[in-house]
């Protein structure tokens, strides 16, 4: 290749690169990359009730990809869900869990944390009809 042809080729390459840069075109997609946000946990539930825990997962990368969302309660894995997201796509993942013992639980979804408080509400029910026409009552507590 002579010097004149090399100069033309160099100008062509520079022109093409300049076009790609100014047009925003990219030859390589960035890999899938995920961000979690909006972790929602009910603050208080009663023993035996269902707690719905949700989180938004967004793919901020340039290509589609899969991501595993893991729910841990008090450090113990309770559930997993795998999501497939296109570039710039967001999906809400929801877990449902039930706790039967009163207490404060630490909820962790891939590093986002909240607390869930489980309470016991006593029930009062007549237990016996007395001879004088009155009732005696008993108090029952679940999950204590």
Buried (B, 14 or more C-beta within 10 A) or exposed (E): EEEEEEEEEEEEEEEEEEEEEEEEEEEEEEEBBBEBEEBEBBEEBEBEEEBEBBBBBBBBBBEBBEBEBBBBBEEEEBBEBEBEBEBEBBBEBEBEBEBEEBEEBEBBBBEEEBEBBBBBEEEEEEEEEEEEEEEEEEEEEBBE
